């Protein structure tokens, strides 16, 4: 199903200072969008604003033609799912119970738990490799296992728009790639719109259809990875001298950092 998610003149913050200032942004429908930038640049704040967890100071977020501030929480949650950066779970909750909470938006006084809910939870746990953890307390899991369980909960919500804030945190490189492959499958097979905050620029370039590069609460550049990521943008956004080369696997931009102790190797004569 087609959905519209955009922000107009959006400013967000937590104290006296704005973290995000007067942004206009439109999330491409049916695509994978990755937001990148240095720490504290406003990536997570923007995601929270888009998900209606943070009220705008100026402007508005528009979901399917309506301001999200004017929608009920359950209305938003049936269309848009969010995995925040530091989710909190009740003490003692099991993996199966936590993933099941992703089905909350689909419940009401006239619709109780159903076989459809069971199937959605089972599919989410199977796809994230957490089915064998179903009966274990969340607190007994490793950081990587817990992160996969949280992703399973977001997937069980079964929304057309999925927003994830640094979902690869605590995951080793194998599980990072597995998770990003899974999200790509959801995008391509089920036309879900995916929005991610990622720190790994090379993975961002590999998996994104659309990249938003942010600095100090502003969007520096956005578009297809090949049109956005070059050495000048990486230096401006991250303060990192680098070379940008074609990735030998995906042909997307690949960032090769240049530290103070590294100099380019001269070409052989």
C-alpha positions, 0 to 999 in steps of 0.5 A: 500500500502506498503511503506518504511520510514527509516533514515541512519546516520541522524543528525538534529539540529537547532543551532550549536548543533545536536539534533539528532546524526547519527541515523539509524532507520526504521519505520515498515510498517503497524504498530503503532510506538511510540517514547518516551523520556524525553523533549528535547531528540529529539523526535519531531526533528526526526519526523520533519526530517522524514517528510522532514520539517527539512533538514539533517545535515548528512545522509538522510531520505529514502521514498520508495527508494528515498531521501525525499530531492530529492522529491517535497513537494506534492509528499511527502504529498500524501504519508506522512501526519504530524501533528506537535506539534504546528500547526498554522492556519490563523486568522479567519479560520473555522473548515471546511476550516481548515480540507479541507486544508488536501486535498491540496496534492490531488489537481492540475490544472487538478483535482479540488475539488470533491465529493471524497474530500467532503467525505474525509473531512466529514469522518475525521470530523465525526471520530474525533467528530468535525462535529458539529463544522464545521462552527465555527472559530478555535479560538473560540474552546477550546484547546481540540477541536482545537486539534481534528480539527487538527487531522481531517485535518491530517486524511483528507489528507488520506495518507498511513503514518501518523506522529503525534507529541503529538496528545493527548496534551490538550485532557482529558483522554477519548478523548485521548483513543478515539483518540488512538482507532481511530488511531488503527482502521485506522492502522488495517482496512486500513493498515496505518502506524502510527508514534506517539510521546507520553508522556504517557508511559502506553498509549504508551505501550498499543497502540504501536506495536513498541516503540523507546526510545530516550535519548539525541538524541540517540536511547536507545532501540527499539522493541515491548513494552514488549521487550523495557520497563522495570524499567531500561530503564524507569530510564535511559530515564526519570530518574524515579525510578519505578516498571513495572508491567503487565497492568491488561487490556492489559497485556502490561508493566505498569509503576508505578512511585515511588516518594520520598514520596512513598515507596513500601508497604510491603507484608502482612504476 
